[in-house]
Amino acid sequence: MQQGYLGLSTDGLPFHYLANEPYTDQGIPTQFAKRAELKRLLDVVRRHDRVWQTTPIIENRAKAFLYFMFTSGRLFGKTLKTSALSAIEFVLMPKSTRLFLGFARLMNSRLFRGNMHFQALGTNFRVWADGIVTPLFEALDSACRLIAKEYDDVEGRLELLNDPEFIEDFRRDWLHGRSGWNLAHLKTRMGLPDNLVIRELALISPTWRFLMPIWVH
């Protein structure tokens, strides 16, 4: 920090994995950091009045809000400048923007004395995919196993796609929150789904509408 670092960047997204074999099923280092370790690192950032940039821990929203509270000067003695990615209006979670920005206003109030801001693009954007390889599908555990296969590992992918256990796991992931009388389905109907993978084909681009039914079948 004394040599000029701007601060500390951490990534809370659970579907960010290492890129090279044989560790493609391992999360990035941030995923292994406990709250106590993160607090010690952020105490250094706070002491030098630098910036903490992070992404939400989307698989556990209560935990994400708990971590975001590190910005509070009231709770930790000195305000921590916090920049979070991102305040995106998700199709499946239309109220997410209000939720995140409302929380930021609360943290920045006199009650908590924080300094928290969300970053977002100021316009619509497209996410491209090379077949199944897309960050959107990395939110499904079963899809991660397929994405982890290298491009030239055709036999490995075919073996996985024809594995009855994989097929069952994928069906369970694909249908999670879409049917039945359970908490996951209720949360989806309320606009607070457990994952943000779009499974309503009418919401996907024409190309995806053509490709997806073939792959899902």
Order of alpha helices (4+ residues) and beta strands (2+ residues): beta-alpha-beta-alpha-alpha-beta-alpha-beta-alpha-alpha-alpha-alpha-alpha
